[in-house]
Amino acid sequence: MKKNQNIIFYFILFVSGLVYSQNPSFVASVSKNKVEVNEPFTISFVLSGTGGNVTLPSLDADFNIVGGPNQSNSFSSVNGVNSQATTISIFLTAKHTGAITIGAASVKSGNSKLETKPITIEVVKVGAGSGATAVGNTGNQKQNIKESNGQDLFVKSFVNKSNAYLGEQIILTQKVYSRLDLRGFQKVEFPSYNGFWSQTQNNSKQIELHQETINGLTYYVATYHTVYLFPQQVGQISIEPITLECVVRRQSSRQPRDLFEQFFGGGFEDAVVAVKSKLVNVNIQELPIANKPLEFNGAVGNFSAKIDINHNKIKANEAITLKLTISGSGNIKLVEPINLNLPSSFEIFEPKITENINSNDGVSGTKTFEYLIIPREKGEFVIKNVAFSYFNPTTQKYNTISIPEFKILVLPGSGNQNEVSGAATKNEISETAQDIRYIFLDDLNLQLKSNELFFSSSHITSLLLIIFLFIGSLIALTIYKNNNKDISKVNERKASKVAHQQLFNAKKMMEQNNADLFFAEILKALHLYITHKFSLSITDLSQQKTIELFITKGIQHDTVQNFIDIISNCEMVKYSNQGKEKIDLQNTYQDALTLISKIESQLKKA
């Protein structure tokens, strides 16, 4: 067993010295240079060799990004010389017609900066026809879109209820089921939701896959889209299908091109498969007529209501602010203001409406109606018989919330405030955020302040404090510069901290069961640790040089072997997407933590 480990050890030393023996290049290409508006095409940026700090051109102004960016890696070996290539692909649709130029992308490779050439796309109207000529070094290629067979890949639409009341919330979920390696989505066409008021789920999280078993077959399932529907008509309503194209990774039918592809089971290629869900029907019934309150105005769900008023005592012709707040879940965005039953001498303005709606797990939140009210006559007024009614579909009953009665005392204003004809009108009043702004007529009681600040004890104390703070800042800055003028030592001190921060990201990927990103984060953590600890640039980083440094610095052989094992496992999963189900994520995470601790300890003893 030990002999086999030594063979693997020297094999990795040999291979790692060959991987980066190529002249780097960076080119861009597109799948089509003539497209219709909203027709999808792909732009690819291919880096041959190694590099970092990729800067992509700005695309938002002229294009919609419907998929990606997706990254893939490939290796090749010709006459004993190994090379690698990294491809970044983005699926786009053009927003408008005309000649659109995609700017240059750049990448840093060693001490050089590589840039792609700008590409011009001709965008024509729908129906004018588009070409399939690729620009760059990819040759002529046409996106081959296949229809799904309905077994290995399909999309389904689910509703949480097929029978509902008018205005009742229905949850529509669209899921993609796949037995293939899903890489992304493009050219999505959502239903129009005719007959419904709709609210899309507010979810910015990355789409995650989980497993489901159907008829004995295990599928990877992605919950692609969730929308909340509120029916606006009675009868049977059909929800139209969703259509989209799925990008899947599959093994290529061609023969392996080199030793690496043969070792990892052959090459891989991306394919586009079109899927379409089935029509979904729901039956909508009218709300019950029996026991329907007179105050009911269409609110369906589960709500509460309250009223706040900023003044209960005010002079005539002055303004008060009344806020009616409706809270709860359901069709809250469609809730209308209620009748406040105010006295006829109260002038009321159109309310200012504020919404705070959450659609993460059903539509819920608050809707506030803010009224500006001006009493025109003095007196004590009791506001009562104010109520808010809604229908609860869970209990299938109407509920009425009675607002507690409240009093408003209106005092006489200056002059003859009892005459409504002398009062101001709506157009003569300037509304502010909370009240009406008037000129203050009473005595302001202003006083002359004789004490001066200059040369007082407070003034002298403040000056001395500023001087001490300035001197202290200079001393602290000098100490900081002395401690940080040697960049290599600063990076060496930060190496362990930087690696642990990156391992924390790997732990989050492990908790989300995202194996691909987990192994990528582990690799990045170890690479960052090595470059900081030994003052290496990313272009000089290789396993051979790292192992030589370990041996020179006195790192023990078993620690070096642990490093080789972790790097090999992570690279195998990252570049071939094979074997990840056999590697325990928790053990790999703990091994990486232990490895960094061992290296730190052994470096201190050396």
C-alpha positions as CSV (number, residue, x, y, z in Angstrom):
1,M,0.0,0.0,0.0
2,K,2.8,2.4,0.9
3,K,4.6,1.6,-2.4
4,N,1.4,2.5,-4.3
5,Q,1.2,5.8,-2.4
6,N,4.8,6.6,-3.4
7,I,4.0,5.9,-7.0
8,I,1.0,8.3,-6.9
9,F,3.2,10.9,-5.1
10,Y,5.9,11.0,-7.8
11,F,3.2,10.7,-10.6
12,I,1.6,13.9,-9.3
13,L,5.0,15.6,-9.1
14,F,5.6,14.7,-12.7
15,V,2.2,15.8,-14.0
16,S,2.1,19.0,-12.1
17,G,5.2,20.2,-13.8
18,L,3.7,19.8,-17.2
19,V,0.2,21.2,-16.8
20,Y,1.1,24.8,-17.2
21,S,3.7,24.5,-20.0
22,Q,1.7,26.4,-22.6
23,N,1.5,29.9,-24.0
24,P,-1.7,31.6,-22.6
25,S,-4.3,33.0,-25.0
26,F,-7.8,34.6,-24.4
27,V,-10.4,34.6,-27.2
28,A,-14.2,35.3,-27.4
29,S,-16.7,33.8,-29.8
30,V,-20.5,33.7,-30.3
31,S,-22.8,31.0,-31.5
32,K,-24.5,33.4,-33.9
33,N,-23.5,36.8,-35.3
34,K,-27.0,37.5,-36.7
35,V,-30.0,37.0,-34.4
36,E,-33.6,38.2,-33.9
37,V,-34.8,40.2,-31.0
38,N,-35.3,37.9,-28.0
39,E,-33.6,35.0,-29.8
40,P,-31.1,33.2,-27.5
41,F,-27.4,32.9,-28.4
42,T,-24.2,32.1,-26.5
43,I,-21.1,34.1,-26.0
44,S,-18.0,32.2,-24.8
45,F,-14.7,33.4,-23.4
46,V,-12.0,30.8,-23.7
47,L,-8.7,31.1,-21.7
48,S,-6.0,28.6,-22.8
49,G,-3.5,28.4,-20.0
50,T,-3.8,29.9,-16.5
51,G,-4.9,33.2,-15.3
52,G,-7.1,35.2,-12.9
53,N,-9.0,38.4,-12.3
54,V,-11.3,38.0,-15.3
55,T,-13.2,41.2,-16.3
56,L,-16.3,40.6,-18.5
57,P,-17.8,43.3,-20.7
58,S,-21.0,45.1,-19.6
59,L,-24.0,43.4,-21.2
60,D,-27.0,44.8,-19.3
61,A,-27.7,47.8,-21.5
62,D,-28.3,45.8,-24.8
63,F,-28.9,42.2,-23.7
64,N,-31.0,40.1,-21.2
65,I,-28.9,37.4,-19.5
66,V,-31.1,34.3,-19.5
67,G,-28.4,31.8,-18.4
68,G,-25.0,31.7,-16.9
69,P,-22.2,32.6,-16.5
70,N,-21.3,28.9,-16.7
71,Q,-17.7,27.8,-16.3
72,S,-16.1,24.6,-17.7
73,N,-12.6,23.3,-17.7
74,S,-10.8,20.9,-20.1
75,F,-7.3,19.3,-20.3
76,S,-5.4,17.8,-23.2
77,S,-2.1,16.0,-23.7
78,V,-0.3,16.0,-27.1
79,N,3.2,14.4,-27.4
80,G,3.7,14.6,-23.7
81,V,2.8,18.3,-23.4
82,N,-0.2,19.0,-21.3
83,S,-2.5,22.1,-21.6
84,Q,-5.7,23.3,-20.0
85,A,-8.5,25.6,-21.1
86,T,-11.2,27.4,-19.1
87,T,-14.5,28.4,-20.8
88,I,-17.0,31.0,-19.5
89,S,-20.4,30.8,-21.3
90,I,-23.3,33.2,-21.1
91,F,-26.7,32.8,-22.7
92,L,-28.1,36.1,-24.0
93,T,-31.1,37.6,-25.8
94,A,-30.9,41.0,-27.5
95,K,-33.3,43.8,-26.3
96,H,-33.5,45.8,-29.6
97,T,-32.5,45.8,-33.2
98,G,-29.4,47.2,-34.8
99,A,-25.6,46.5,-34.8
100,I,-24.5,45.9,-31.2
101,T,-20.9,45.6,-30.3
102,I,-19.9,43.5,-27.3
103,G,-16.8,45.0,-25.8
104,A,-13.5,43.2,-24.9
105,A,-13.0,40.9,-21.9
106,S,-9.7,40.8,-20.1
107,V,-7.8,38.4,-17.8
108,K,-4.5,38.6,-16.0
109,S,-2.0,35.8,-16.9
110,G,1.3,36.1,-15.2
111,N,2.6,39.6,-15.7
112,S,0.6,40.1,-18.8
113,K,-3.0,41.3,-19.4
114,L,-4.8,39.4,-22.2
115,E,-7.9,40.9,-23.9
116,T,-10.4,39.5,-26.4
117,K,-11.4,41.3,-29.6
118,P,-14.8,43.1,-29.6
119,I,-17.6,41.3,-31.4
120,T,-20.4,42.9,-33.4
121,I,-23.9,41.3,-33.4
122,E,-26.5,42.1,-36.0
123,V,-30.0,42.1,-34.4
124,V,-33.0,42.0,-36.7
125,K,-36.8,42.1,-36.1
126,V,-38.6,38.9,-35.3
127,G,-39.3,36.9,-38.5
128,A,-36.5,38.6,-40.5
129,G,-34.3,35.5,-40.1
130,S,-31.0,35.0,-38.3
131,G,-27.8,33.3,-39.2
132,A,-25.8,30.6,-37.4
133,T,-22.3,31.7,-38.2
134,A,-19.9,31.6,-35.2
135,V,-17.4,34.4,-34.7
136,G,-14.0,33.5,-33.3
137,N,-12.2,30.2,-33.4
138,T,-15.1,27.9,-32.8
139,G,-16.0,27.3,-36.5
140,N,-19.5,27.1,-37.8
141,Q,-21.9,25.7,-35.2
142,K,-25.6,25.8,-34.8
143,Q,-27.4,25.3,-31.4
144,N,-29.1,21.9,-31.6
145,I,-32.3,22.1,-29.6
146,K,-34.0,18.8,-28.9
147,E,-37.4,18.0,-27.5
148,S,-37.5,16.2,-24.2
149,N,-38.7,12.5,-24.3
150,G,-40.7,13.2,-21.1
151,Q,-38.8,10.6,-19.1
152,D,-35.3,11.8,-18.3
153,L,-36.2,15.5,-18.3
154,F,-39.5,17.3,-17.9
155,V,-41.2,20.3,-16.2
156,K,-44.4,20.1,-14.1
157,S,-46.8,22.8,-12.8
158,F,-48.4,22.3,-9.4
159,V,-51.2,24.2,-7.6
160,N,-51.8,23.8,-3.9
161,K,-55.6,23.7,-4.6
162,S,-57.7,23.0,-7.6
163,N,-60.9,24.5,-6.1
164,A,-60.8,28.0,-4.6
165,Y,-63.0,31.0,-3.8
166,L,-62.9,34.3,-5.7
167,G,-59.9,36.3,-4.5
168,E,-58.4,33.3,-2.6
169,Q,-54.6,32.8,-2.8
170,I,-53.4,29.9,-5.0
171,I,-49.8,28.8,-5.0
172,L,-48.4,27.8,-8.4
173,T,-45.0,26.0,-8.4
174,Q,-43.1,25.0,-11.5
175,K,-40.5,22.3,-11.0
176,V,-37.9,20.8,-13.4
177,Y,-37.3,17.0,-13.0
178,S,-34.1,15.6,-14.5
179,R,-32.0,12.4,-14.5
180,L,-29.4,14.3,-16.5
181,D,-26.7,16.7,-15.3
182,L,-28.5,20.1,-15.3
183,R,-26.2,23.1,-16.0
184,G,-28.7,26.0,-16.5
185,F,-31.8,27.3,-18.1
186,Q,-32.5,29.7,-21.0
187,K,-35.4,31.1,-23.1
188,V,-38.1,30.9,-20.5
189,E,-41.6,31.7,-21.4
190,F,-44.0,32.2,-18.4
191,P,-47.8,31.9,-18.7
192,S,-49.8,35.1,-19.0
193,Y,-52.0,34.2,-16.0
194,N,-55.2,35.4,-17.6
195,G,-58.1,35.7,-15.0
196,F,-55.7,36.1,-12.1
197,W,-53.9,38.9,-10.3
198,S,-50.4,37.5,-9.8
199,Q,-47.4,38.1,-7.4
200,T,-44.1,36.3,-8.1
201,Q,-42.3,34.9,-5.1
202,N,-39.5,37.2,-3.9
203,N,-36.6,34.8,-3.8
204,S,-33.1,35.8,-4.8
205,K,-31.4,32.6,-3.7
206,Q,-29.6,30.2,-6.1
207,I,-31.8,27.4,-7.4
208,E,-30.9,24.2,-5.4
209,L,-31.5,20.6,-6.4
210,H,-33.1,17.9,-4.3
211,Q,-34.0,14.3,-5.0
212,E,-37.4,12.8,-5.5
213,T,-38.4,9.3,-6.5
214,I,-41.2,8.8,-9.1
215,N,-42.3,5.3,-10.1
216,G,-39.0,3.9,-8.8
217,L,-36.8,6.4,-10.6
218,T,-34.8,9.0,-8.8
219,Y,-34.8,12.5,-10.2
220,Y,-32.9,15.7,-9.4
221,V,-35.6,18.4,-8.9
222,A,-35.2,22.1,-9.2
223,T,-38.0,24.4,-8.0
224,Y,-37.7,26.9,-10.8
225,H,-40.5,29.3,-10.2
226,T,-43.2,30.1,-7.7
227,V,-46.0,32.6,-8.2
228,Y,-49.1,33.5,-6.0
229,L,-52.3,33.8,-8.0
230,F,-55.6,35.5,-6.9
231,P,-58.5,34.6,-9.1
232,Q,-60.6,37.6,-10.4
233,Q,-63.4,35.7,-12.2
234,V,-65.7,32.8,-11.4
235,G,-65.6,29.5,-13.3
236,Q,-62.9,27.2,-14.7
237,I,-59.7,29.0,-15.4
238,S,-56.8,27.4,-17.3
239,I,-53.2,28.2,-16.4
240,E,-51.1,28.0,-19.5
241,P,-47.9,25.9,-19.7
242,I,-44.5,27.2,-19.0
243,T,-41.9,26.5,-21.6
244,L,-38.1,26.7,-21.2
245,E,-34.9,25.2,-22.5
246,C,-32.6,23.3,-20.2
247,V,-28.8,23.1,-20.7
248,V,-27.6,19.6,-19.7
249,R,-24.1,18.2,-19.5
250,R,-23.7,14.7,-21.0
251,Q,-20.9,12.4,-22.0
252,S,-19.7,12.9,-25.5
253,S,-20.1,10.1,-28.1
254,R,-16.7,10.9,-29.6
255,Q,-13.6,9.0,-28.7
256,P,-11.4,10.5,-25.9
257,R,-8.9,13.0,-27.2
258,D,-6.1,12.4,-24.7
259,L,-4.9,10.6,-21.6
260,F,-6.9,12.8,-19.2
261,E,-10.3,12.3,-21.0
262,Q,-9.6,8.6,-21.2
263,F,-8.8,8.4,-17.5
264,F,-12.0,10.4,-16.5
265,G,-14.3,8.3,-18.8
266,G,-14.3,10.5,-22.0
267,G,-15.2,14.1,-22.8
268,F,-18.4,15.9,-22.0
269,E,-20.6,18.3,-24.0
270,D,-23.5,20.6,-23.3
271,A,-26.9,20.0,-25.0
272,V,-30.1,22.1,-25.1
273,V,-33.4,20.3,-24.4
274,A,-36.8,22.1,-24.7
275,V,-39.4,21.2,-22.1
276,K,-43.0,22.3,-21.7
277,S,-45.5,21.7,-18.8
278,K,-49.1,20.6,-19.1
279,L,-52.2,22.8,-18.8
280,V,-53.5,23.2,-15.3
281,N,-57.2,23.9,-14.6
282,V,-58.7,25.4,-11.4
283,N,-62.3,25.9,-10.5
284,I,-63.2,29.2,-8.9
285,Q,-66.5,29.7,-7.0
286,E,-68.3,32.9,-5.9
287,L,-68.0,34.0,-2.3
288,P,-71.0,33.0,-0.1
289,I,-73.9,35.3,-0.1
290,A,-75.2,34.3,3.3
291,N,-74.0,36.5,6.2
292,K,-72.0,38.8,3.9
293,P,-71.4,42.1,5.9
294,L,-72.4,45.4,4.4
295,E,-68.8,46.7,5.0
296,F,-67.2,43.9,3.0
297,N,-65.3,45.2,0.0
298,G,-63.5,42.1,-1.4
299,A,-60.7,41.3,1.1
300,V,-60.0,37.6,1.2
301,G,-57.5,36.1,3.6
302,N,-56.7,36.6,7.3
303,F,-56.4,40.2,8.4
304,S,-56.3,42.7,11.3
305,A,-57.0,46.4,11.3
306,K,-56.2,49.4,13.5
307,I,-56.5,53.2,13.5
308,D,-54.0,55.7,14.8
309,I,-54.6,59.5,15.1
310,N,-52.0,62.1,15.9
311,H,-54.3,64.5,17.7
312,N,-57.5,64.0,19.7
313,K,-57.7,67.7,20.6
314,I,-57.3,70.4,18.0
315,K,-58.5,73.8,16.9
316,A,-61.0,74.3,14.1
317,N,-59.5,74.5,10.6
318,E,-56.3,72.8,11.7
319,A,-55.3,69.4,10.3
320,I,-55.0,66.0,11.9
321,T,-53.6,62.8,10.4
322,L,-55.4,59.5,10.7
323,K,-53.8,56.3,9.7
324,L,-55.8,53.1,8.9
325,T,-53.4,50.0,8.8
326,I,-54.5,46.7,7.4
327,S,-52.2,43.7,8.2
328,G,-52.3,40.1,7.4
329,S,-52.0,37.5,4.5
330,G,-54.1,37.2,1.4
331,N,-55.0,39.6,-1.4
332,I,-53.8,42.6,0.7
333,K,-52.6,44.6,-2.4
334,L,-56.3,44.6,-3.6
335,V,-57.8,45.8,-0.3
336,E,-59.7,49.1,-0.7
337,P,-60.1,51.8,2.0
338,I,-63.1,51.6,4.3
339,N,-65.8,54.1,5.2
340,L,-64.6,56.1,8.3
341,N,-68.1,57.5,9.1
342,L,-66.7,61.0,9.8
343,P,-69.0,64.0,10.6
344,S,-70.1,66.1,7.7
345,S,-68.1,69.1,9.0
346,F,-64.9,67.2,8.6
347,E,-63.1,67.8,5.4
348,I,-61.1,64.6,4.3
349,F,-58.5,64.4,1.5
350,E,-57.6,61.4,-0.7
351,P,-55.5,59.0,1.4
352,K,-51.8,58.4,0.8
353,I,-51.3,54.7,0.4
354,T,-48.2,52.9,1.7
355,E,-47.6,49.1,1.2
356,N,-45.0,46.8,2.8
357,I,-45.6,43.5,1.1
358,N,-43.6,40.3,1.6
359,S,-43.9,37.4,-0.9
360,N,-41.3,35.0,0.4
361,D,-43.8,32.5,1.7
362,G,-47.2,33.6,0.5
363,V,-48.4,37.2,0.0
364,S,-48.5,39.1,3.4
365,G,-47.7,42.4,4.9
366,T,-49.3,45.7,5.7
367,K,-51.2,48.4,3.7
368,T,-51.6,51.8,5.3
369,F,-54.1,54.5,4.3
370,E,-53.0,57.9,5.6
371,Y,-55.8,60.6,5.6
372,L,-55.4,64.3,6.1
373,I,-58.6,65.6,7.9
374,I,-59.6,69.2,8.7
375,P,-62.5,69.8,11.2
376,R,-64.4,73.0,10.2
377,E,-66.5,73.4,13.3
378,K,-65.9,73.3,17.0
379,G,-67.4,70.6,19.2
380,E,-66.8,67.2,20.7
381,F,-67.2,64.4,18.0
382,V,-67.4,60.7,18.7
383,I,-66.1,58.5,15.7
384,K,-67.8,55.1,15.9
385,N,-69.3,52.4,13.7
386,V,-66.0,52.0,11.8
387,A,-65.5,48.4,10.8
388,F,-63.4,46.3,8.4
389,S,-64.7,43.0,7.0
390,Y,-63.0,40.1,5.2
391,F,-63.6,36.6,4.1
392,N,-61.4,33.8,5.6
393,P,-61.3,30.9,3.1
394,T,-59.8,28.6,5.8
395,T,-62.9,28.8,8.0
396,Q,-65.2,29.7,5.1
397,K,-66.7,32.5,7.2
398,Y,-66.8,36.3,7.1
399,N,-65.1,38.2,9.9
400,T,-65.7,41.8,11.0
401,I,-63.2,43.9,12.9
402,S,-64.9,46.7,14.8
403,I,-62.6,49.7,15.4
404,P,-63.0,51.0,19.0
405,E,-64.7,54.4,19.0
406,F,-62.7,57.5,19.7
407,K,-63.3,61.2,20.4
408,I,-62.0,64.3,18.7
409,L,-62.3,67.6,20.6
410,V,-62.4,70.6,18.3
411,L,-61.7,73.9,19.9
412,P,-62.5,77.4,18.5
413,G,-59.7,78.8,16.5
414,S,-58.6,82.5,16.3
415,G,-61.3,84.7,14.9
416,N,-64.8,83.4,14.1
417,Q,-64.0,79.7,13.6
418,N,-67.6,78.6,13.6
419,E,-68.3,80.1,10.2
420,V,-67.4,77.4,7.6
421,S,-67.6,80.0,4.8
422,G,-64.5,81.7,6.2
423,A,-62.5,78.5,6.3
424,A,-59.7,77.6,3.9
425,T,-60.5,75.2,1.0
426,K,-58.4,72.1,0.0
427,N,-56.6,74.1,-2.8
428,E,-55.6,76.8,-0.3
429,I,-53.9,74.4,2.1
430,S,-50.3,73.2,1.7
431,E,-50.0,69.6,2.9
432,T,-46.8,68.5,4.7
433,A,-45.7,65.0,5.9
434,Q,-47.8,65.2,9.2
435,D,-49.6,68.5,9.4
436,I,-50.4,72.0,8.0
437,R,-47.7,74.6,8.3
438,Y,-48.8,78.0,9.7
439,I,-47.0,81.2,10.7
440,F,-46.2,81.2,14.4
441,L,-47.8,84.4,15.9
442,D,-47.0,84.2,19.6
443,D,-44.0,85.6,21.5
444,L,-40.9,83.6,20.7
445,N,-39.2,84.6,24.1
446,L,-35.8,85.0,22.4
447,Q,-33.0,85.9,24.8
448,L,-29.5,87.3,24.2
449,K,-26.8,84.9,25.3
450,S,-23.8,86.9,26.6
451,N,-21.3,84.0,27.3
452,E,-18.7,83.5,24.6
453,L,-17.0,80.2,23.6
454,F,-13.5,81.6,22.7
455,F,-10.8,81.4,25.5
456,S,-13.3,79.7,27.8
457,S,-12.3,76.5,29.7
458,S,-14.4,74.4,27.3
459,H,-12.6,76.0,24.3
460,I,-9.1,75.4,25.7
461,T,-10.0,71.8,26.7
462,S,-11.2,71.1,23.2
463,L,-8.1,72.5,21.6
464,L,-5.8,70.4,23.9
465,L,-7.9,67.2,23.2
466,I,-7.5,67.8,19.4
467,I,-3.7,68.2,19.7
468,F,-3.4,65.0,21.8
469,L,-5.6,63.1,19.3
470,F,-3.4,64.3,16.4
471,I,-0.2,63.3,18.1
472,G,-1.6,59.9,19.0
473,S,-2.8,59.4,15.4
474,L,0.8,60.1,14.1
475,I,2.3,57.6,16.5
476,A,-0.3,54.9,15.7
477,L,0.3,55.5,11.9
478,T,4.1,55.2,12.3
479,I,3.7,51.9,14.2
480,Y,1.3,50.6,11.6
481,K,3.7,51.5,8.7
482,N,6.7,49.9,10.4
483,N,4.7,46.7,11.0
484,N,3.4,46.5,7.4
485,K,6.2,47.8,5.2
486,D,7.3,44.2,4.5
487,I,4.4,42.9,2.3
488,S,5.7,39.3,2.3
489,K,5.7,39.1,6.1
490,V,2.2,40.7,6.2
491,N,0.9,38.1,3.8
492,E,2.6,35.3,5.8
493,R,0.9,36.5,9.0
494,K,-2.5,36.6,7.2
495,A,-2.2,33.3,5.4
496,S,-4.0,31.2,8.1
497,K,-6.7,33.8,8.6
498,V,-7.4,34.1,4.8
499,A,-7.5,30.3,4.5
500,H,-9.9,29.9,7.4
501,Q,-12.2,32.6,5.9
502,Q,-12.3,30.7,2.6
503,L,-12.9,27.4,4.5
504,F,-15.9,29.0,6.2
505,N,-17.4,29.5,2.7
506,A,-16.7,25.8,2.0
507,K,-18.6,24.9,5.2
508,K,-21.6,26.9,4.0
509,M,-21.6,25.0,0.7
510,M,-21.3,21.8,2.6
511,E,-24.4,22.7,4.7
512,Q,-26.3,23.4,1.4
513,N,-25.1,20.0,0.1
514,N,-23.5,21.8,-2.9
515,A,-20.6,19.4,-3.6
516,D,-19.3,21.2,-6.7
517,L,-18.8,24.6,-5.0
518,F,-17.6,22.9,-1.8
519,F,-14.6,21.3,-3.5
520,A,-13.9,24.5,-5.4
521,E,-13.8,26.5,-2.2
522,I,-11.5,23.9,-0.5
523,L,-9.1,24.2,-3.5
524,K,-9.2,28.0,-3.3
525,A,-8.6,28.0,0.5
526,L,-5.4,25.8,0.1
527,H,-4.2,27.8,-2.9
528,L,-4.6,31.1,-1.0
529,Y,-2.9,29.7,2.0
530,I,0.2,28.6,0.0
531,T,0.5,31.9,-2.0
532,H,0.2,34.0,1.1
533,K,2.5,31.8,3.3
534,F,5.3,31.5,0.8
535,S,4.9,34.8,-1.1
536,L,4.0,33.1,-4.4
537,S,2.0,34.6,-7.3
538,I,-0.9,32.5,-8.6
539,T,0.9,32.0,-11.9
540,D,3.9,30.4,-10.0
541,L,1.6,28.0,-8.1
542,S,2.0,24.3,-8.8
543,Q,2.0,21.2,-6.8
544,Q,5.6,20.4,-7.6
545,K,6.8,23.8,-6.3
546,T,4.6,23.6,-3.3
547,I,5.9,20.1,-2.3
548,E,9.5,21.3,-2.8
549,L,8.8,24.3,-0.5
550,F,7.2,21.9,2.1
551,I,10.3,19.7,2.1
552,T,12.7,22.7,2.3
553,K,10.7,24.2,5.2
554,G,10.8,21.0,7.1
555,I,7.2,19.8,6.7
556,Q,6.8,16.2,7.6
557,H,6.2,13.5,4.9
558,D,2.8,12.5,6.2
559,T,1.6,16.1,6.1
560,V,2.8,16.5,2.5
561,Q,0.9,13.3,1.7
562,N,-2.2,14.7,3.3
563,F,-1.9,17.8,1.1
564,I,-1.5,15.6,-2.1
565,D,-4.6,13.6,-1.1
566,I,-6.9,16.6,-0.5
567,I,-5.7,18.4,-3.7
568,S,-6.1,15.3,-5.8
569,N,-9.6,14.5,-4.6
570,C,-10.8,18.1,-5.1
571,E,-9.3,18.5,-8.6
572,M,-10.8,15.1,-9.7
573,V,-14.3,16.3,-8.7
574,K,-13.8,19.8,-10.0
575,Y,-12.4,18.9,-13.4
576,S,-14.2,15.6,-14.1
577,N,-17.3,15.8,-12.0
578,Q,-16.7,12.2,-11.0
579,G,-16.2,10.5,-7.6
580,K,-17.9,13.2,-5.5
581,E,-20.4,10.8,-4.2
582,K,-17.6,8.7,-2.8
583,I,-15.9,11.5,-0.9
584,D,-17.2,12.5,2.5
585,L,-17.6,16.3,2.6
586,Q,-17.3,16.6,6.4
587,N,-14.1,14.5,6.5
588,T,-12.6,16.6,3.7
589,Y,-13.5,19.8,5.5
590,Q,-11.9,18.6,8.8
591,D,-8.8,17.3,6.9
592,A,-8.3,20.7,5.4
593,L,-8.5,22.4,8.8
594,T,-6.2,19.9,10.3
595,L,-3.7,20.2,7.4
596,I,-3.4,24.0,7.9
597,S,-2.9,23.6,11.7
598,K,-0.2,21.0,11.1
599,I,1.7,23.1,8.6
600,E,1.5,26.2,10.9
601,S,2.8,24.1,13.9
602,Q,5.6,22.5,11.9
603,L,6.8,25.8,10.4
604,K,7.1,27.3,13.9
605,K,9.2,24.4,15.1
606,A,11.5,24.4,12.0
